[in-house]
Amino acid sequence: MEDRRKGIMLVLIATTFWGLMGINSRILSNSGLSAMDIAFIRCSVAGVLFFIYMLIRKPEDLKSGIGAVVAGAVYGIICFVLGFMTYNVSVARVPISVATVLMFTNPIWVSIFGAVIFKDKMTKKKVAVIIMCILGCVCISDVISTGGNNLDVIGVAAGLINGITFAMQIVIPRFFEGKYSKDSILVYGFISSTIVLSFFADFSNIASAFTGVYSVRVIINAFAIAVLSTFIASTFYVKSTEYIETQVTSILVSLEPILGSVFAFIIFGETMSEIQLLGAFIVISAACILETDLDKVREKIGILRYKRNRY
């Protein structure tokens, strides 16, 4: 029970930090940093910290060979470079709550890629969940009530792409199962993405932001998004699976869009329309249904009914 509580606490801390990520990204964007600049800060700081962590805890995983470096490079460019960049673009153009929910479509993309690439069985439940997700995204983008007039196509598209890249964090390692550890792929992913982003980041702009009028605000939010929302959150999330089931972890992470919406309301006064709230509820429900073993739920309900009728 103590281990279970520890696992739940770890994933709740990770989820809270992820919920704050949109706030940090928006503030950094408003301070003059581009999506590439913010992504570079996240990857470089988190990469250095994770490399130090690996040197201390798992030095053997840093000697996995050139194959692990290549795997990490593919992982980093797709998941971190493209993922972080599209998230920053989405947060800058649409409400944080909308961007967060669009990112949370990742379990559905995992199911689709699993069926197409790895020939995973596409069950009726998965099909129903995908349909629910599509309906939820339509509601979140508020196309129905506005006729698309207020729809920021780039912001919504960036949010959906971010959801896909988030899903690839699970999909890509499956290609290398049994060959390289997830930690080695992750650390080389951070390093390679930092190198790639260094060609696009504006270092003079970053220096100006860190030394300008709002330097304290920039430093605090850069620390939060790189250390708390990237390094610590990712480490805690992975660590939590050692103590609790992955299904429980995934369901607890469903709190992220809710926390993101609450933080956005408190900090920026952002609100969602009724149709967008409905869409958020549908997407979160779809993700929870996907991660829930319905057969076990039915079995437990049957046992409870039997006990009630017996006594």
C-alpha positions as CSV (number, residue, x, y, z in Angstrom):
1,M,0.0,0.0,0.0
2,E,2.9,2.3,0.8
3,D,4.4,1.7,-2.6
4,R,1.1,2.4,-4.3
5,R,0.7,5.7,-2.5
6,K,4.2,6.6,-3.6
7,G,3.4,5.8,-7.2
8,I,0.2,7.8,-7.1
9,M,2.0,10.8,-5.5
10,L,4.8,10.7,-8.2
11,V,2.3,10.7,-11.1
12,L,0.2,13.4,-9.5
13,I,3.3,15.6,-9.1
14,A,4.2,15.0,-12.7
15,T,0.7,15.8,-13.8
16,T,0.6,19.1,-11.9
17,F,3.9,20.2,-13.4
18,W,2.6,19.3,-16.9
19,G,-0.6,21.3,-16.1
20,L,1.6,24.3,-15.4
21,M,3.6,23.9,-18.6
22,G,1.1,26.0,-20.8
23,I,1.4,28.9,-18.3
24,N,5.2,28.9,-18.5
25,S,5.2,28.6,-22.3
26,R,2.7,31.4,-22.7
27,I,4.7,33.7,-20.4
28,L,8.0,33.0,-22.1
29,S,6.3,33.6,-25.5
30,N,4.9,36.9,-24.3
31,S,8.5,37.8,-23.1
32,G,9.7,37.6,-26.7
33,L,11.0,34.1,-27.0
34,S,10.1,32.1,-30.1
35,A,8.8,28.6,-30.1
36,M,12.2,27.4,-31.2
37,D,13.9,29.3,-28.4
38,I,11.6,27.8,-25.8
39,A,12.1,24.3,-27.2
40,F,15.9,24.8,-27.1
41,I,15.8,25.9,-23.5
42,R,13.6,22.8,-22.5
43,C,15.8,20.3,-24.3
44,S,19.2,21.7,-23.4
45,V,18.5,22.1,-19.6
46,A,16.6,18.8,-19.3
47,G,19.2,17.1,-21.4
48,V,22.1,18.2,-19.2
49,L,20.2,17.2,-16.0
50,F,19.2,13.8,-17.4
51,F,22.8,13.1,-18.6
52,I,24.1,13.8,-15.1
53,Y,21.3,11.6,-13.7
54,M,22.4,8.8,-16.0
55,L,26.1,9.2,-15.2
56,I,25.3,8.7,-11.5
57,R,22.5,6.1,-11.6
58,K,22.8,4.2,-14.9
59,P,26.3,4.8,-16.5
60,E,26.1,1.5,-18.4
61,D,23.1,2.8,-20.5
62,L,25.4,5.6,-21.9
63,K,27.5,2.9,-23.5
64,S,24.8,1.4,-25.7
65,G,26.6,2.0,-29.0
66,I,25.9,4.0,-32.2
67,G,22.6,2.3,-32.7
68,A,21.2,3.8,-29.5
69,V,22.5,7.2,-30.6
70,V,20.7,6.9,-33.9
71,A,17.5,5.7,-32.2
72,G,17.8,8.6,-29.7
73,A,18.2,11.0,-32.6
74,V,15.1,9.9,-34.4
75,Y,13.2,9.9,-31.1
76,G,14.5,13.4,-30.1
77,I,13.8,15.1,-33.5
78,I,10.3,13.8,-33.7
79,C,9.2,13.9,-30.1
80,F,11.1,16.8,-28.7
81,V,12.0,19.1,-31.6
82,L,8.7,18.8,-33.4
83,G,6.7,18.1,-30.3
84,F,7.9,21.0,-28.1
85,M,7.8,23.4,-31.1
86,T,4.2,22.6,-32.0
87,Y,3.1,22.8,-28.3
88,N,4.6,26.3,-28.0
89,V,2.9,27.4,-31.2
90,S,-0.4,25.9,-30.1
91,V,-0.3,27.6,-26.7
92,A,0.6,30.9,-28.3
93,R,-2.4,30.8,-30.7
94,V,-5.3,29.1,-28.9
95,P,-6.4,29.0,-25.2
96,I,-4.1,26.9,-23.1
97,S,-7.0,24.6,-22.1
98,V,-7.7,23.8,-25.8
99,A,-4.0,23.2,-26.5
100,T,-3.7,20.9,-23.5
101,V,-6.7,18.8,-24.4
102,L,-5.5,18.5,-28.0
103,M,-2.2,17.2,-26.7
104,F,-4.1,14.7,-24.6
105,T,-5.4,13.0,-27.8
106,N,-2.1,11.0,-27.7
107,P,-3.6,7.7,-26.4
108,I,-5.9,7.6,-29.5
109,W,-2.9,8.1,-31.8
110,V,-1.0,5.4,-30.0
111,S,-3.9,3.0,-30.8
112,I,-4.0,4.0,-34.5
113,F,-0.2,3.7,-35.0
114,G,-0.2,0.4,-33.1
115,A,-2.9,-1.0,-35.4
116,V,-1.3,0.3,-38.6
117,I,2.4,-0.2,-37.8
118,F,2.5,-3.1,-35.4
119,K,-0.7,-4.8,-36.4
120,D,-2.2,-4.5,-32.9
121,K,-5.8,-5.6,-32.7
122,M,-8.2,-2.8,-33.3
123,T,-11.0,-3.6,-30.9
124,K,-14.5,-2.1,-30.9
125,K,-13.6,-0.2,-27.8
126,K,-10.6,1.5,-29.6
127,V,-12.8,2.4,-32.6
128,A,-15.4,3.9,-30.3
129,V,-12.8,5.8,-28.5
130,I,-11.3,7.2,-31.7
131,I,-14.8,8.4,-32.8
132,M,-15.3,10.0,-29.4
133,C,-11.9,11.7,-29.8
134,I,-12.7,13.1,-33.2
135,L,-16.1,14.4,-31.9
136,G,-14.4,15.9,-28.9
137,C,-11.8,17.7,-31.1
138,V,-14.6,19.1,-33.3
139,C,-16.3,20.5,-30.2
140,I,-13.0,21.9,-28.7
141,S,-12.2,23.8,-31.9
142,D,-15.7,25.3,-31.7
143,V,-16.3,24.9,-35.4
144,I,-20.0,24.1,-34.9
145,S,-21.1,27.2,-33.1
146,T,-18.8,29.7,-34.9
147,G,-18.9,28.1,-38.4
148,G,-15.1,28.2,-38.3
149,N,-14.9,32.0,-38.2
150,N,-13.0,32.1,-34.9
151,L,-11.0,28.9,-35.6
152,D,-7.2,29.4,-35.5
153,V,-6.4,26.6,-37.9
154,I,-2.6,26.8,-37.2
155,G,-3.1,26.7,-33.5
156,V,-5.5,23.7,-33.6
157,A,-3.3,21.9,-36.2
158,A,-0.2,22.5,-34.0
159,G,-2.1,21.1,-31.0
160,L,-3.1,17.9,-32.9
161,I,0.5,17.4,-34.3
162,N,1.7,17.8,-30.7
163,G,-0.7,15.0,-29.7
164,I,0.8,12.8,-32.4
165,T,4.4,13.5,-31.3
166,F,3.5,12.8,-27.7
167,A,2.1,9.5,-28.9
168,M,5.4,8.8,-30.7
169,Q,7.2,8.8,-27.3
170,I,5.5,5.5,-26.8
171,V,5.5,4.2,-30.4
172,I,9.1,4.8,-31.4
173,P,10.7,2.9,-28.5
174,R,8.7,-0.2,-29.6
175,F,10.9,-0.4,-32.7
176,F,13.9,-0.9,-30.5
177,E,12.5,-3.1,-27.7
178,G,15.1,-5.6,-26.5
179,K,18.0,-3.6,-28.2
180,Y,18.3,-0.4,-26.2
181,S,17.0,0.8,-22.9
182,K,14.3,3.6,-22.8
183,D,16.7,5.7,-20.7
184,S,19.5,5.6,-23.3
185,I,17.0,6.5,-26.1
186,L,15.7,9.3,-23.9
187,V,19.1,10.9,-23.0
188,Y,20.4,10.7,-26.6
189,G,17.0,12.1,-27.7
190,F,17.6,15.2,-25.5
191,I,21.1,15.6,-26.7
192,S,20.3,15.3,-30.4
193,S,17.3,17.6,-30.2
194,T,19.4,20.2,-28.4
195,I,21.9,20.0,-31.3
196,V,19.2,20.3,-34.0
197,L,17.4,23.2,-32.2
198,S,20.7,25.1,-31.8
199,F,20.6,25.8,-35.5
200,F,17.2,27.5,-35.2
201,A,17.3,29.1,-31.8
202,D,18.1,32.8,-31.6
203,F,20.8,33.0,-29.0
204,S,21.0,36.8,-28.9
205,N,17.2,36.8,-28.4
206,I,17.5,34.3,-25.6
207,A,20.3,36.3,-23.9
208,S,18.3,39.5,-24.2
209,A,15.3,37.8,-22.6
210,F,17.4,36.5,-19.7
211,T,19.1,39.8,-19.1
212,G,16.2,42.2,-19.9
213,V,13.6,44.0,-17.9
214,Y,11.6,40.8,-17.3
215,S,14.7,38.6,-16.6
216,V,13.4,37.3,-13.3
217,R,10.1,36.3,-14.8
218,V,11.9,34.6,-17.8
219,I,14.4,32.7,-15.5
220,I,11.6,31.5,-13.2
221,N,9.4,30.2,-16.1
222,A,12.4,28.8,-18.0
223,F,13.4,26.8,-14.9
224,A,9.8,25.6,-14.4
225,I,9.3,24.4,-18.0
226,A,12.7,22.8,-18.4
227,V,13.3,21.4,-14.9
228,L,9.9,20.8,-13.4
229,S,7.7,20.2,-16.5
230,T,10.3,18.3,-18.6
231,F,13.0,16.7,-16.5
232,I,11.3,16.0,-13.1
233,A,7.8,15.3,-14.6
234,S,9.2,12.8,-17.1
235,T,11.4,11.1,-14.5
236,F,8.5,10.9,-12.0
237,Y,6.1,9.6,-14.6
238,V,8.4,6.8,-15.6
239,K,9.3,6.0,-12.0
240,S,5.6,5.8,-11.0
241,T,5.1,2.8,-13.3
242,E,7.3,0.8,-10.9
243,Y,4.8,1.2,-8.2
244,I,1.4,1.3,-9.9
245,E,-0.2,-0.2,-13.1
246,T,0.3,1.8,-16.3
247,Q,-3.4,2.0,-16.7
248,V,-3.7,3.8,-13.4
249,T,-0.9,6.1,-14.3
250,S,-2.6,7.0,-17.6
251,I,-5.9,7.6,-16.0
252,L,-4.3,9.9,-13.4
253,V,-2.6,11.8,-16.1
254,S,-6.1,12.6,-17.5
255,L,-6.2,15.3,-14.7
256,E,-3.6,17.3,-16.8
257,P,-6.1,19.1,-19.1
258,I,-8.3,19.9,-16.1
259,L,-5.4,21.3,-14.1
260,G,-4.2,23.2,-17.2
261,S,-7.6,24.8,-17.7
262,V,-7.8,25.7,-14.0
263,F,-4.3,27.3,-14.0
264,A,-5.1,29.2,-17.3
265,F,-8.3,30.6,-15.7
266,I,-6.5,31.7,-12.5
267,I,-3.5,33.2,-14.3
268,F,-4.9,34.5,-17.6
269,G,-8.7,34.5,-16.9
270,E,-9.2,32.1,-19.9
271,T,-12.5,30.4,-20.1
272,M,-14.0,27.7,-22.4
273,S,-17.4,27.8,-24.0
274,E,-20.0,25.2,-23.1
275,I,-19.4,23.3,-26.4
276,Q,-15.6,23.3,-25.7
277,L,-16.1,22.0,-22.2
278,L,-18.2,19.2,-23.6
279,G,-15.4,18.4,-26.1
280,A,-12.8,18.4,-23.3
281,F,-15.0,16.0,-21.3
282,I,-15.4,13.7,-24.3
283,V,-11.7,13.6,-25.0
284,I,-10.7,12.9,-21.4
285,S,-13.5,10.3,-21.0
286,A,-12.3,8.6,-24.2
287,A,-8.7,8.4,-22.9
288,C,-9.9,7.0,-19.6
289,I,-12.1,4.4,-21.3
290,L,-9.2,3.4,-23.5
291,E,-7.0,2.7,-20.5
292,T,-9.7,0.9,-18.5
293,D,-10.1,-2.8,-18.6
294,L,-13.9,-3.1,-19.0
295,D,-13.9,-6.8,-18.5
296,K,-12.4,-6.4,-15.0
297,V,-14.9,-3.6,-14.3
298,R,-17.8,-5.9,-15.3
299,E,-16.3,-8.7,-13.2
300,K,-16.0,-6.5,-10.1
301,I,-19.6,-5.2,-10.6
302,G,-20.8,-8.8,-10.9
303,I,-19.0,-9.7,-7.6
304,L,-20.5,-6.8,-5.8
305,R,-24.0,-7.6,-7.0
306,Y,-23.5,-11.2,-6.0
307,K,-22.4,-10.2,-2.5
308,R,-25.3,-7.8,-2.1
309,N,-27.9,-10.3,-3.2
310,R,-26.3,-12.9,-0.9
311,Y,-26.5,-10.8,2.2
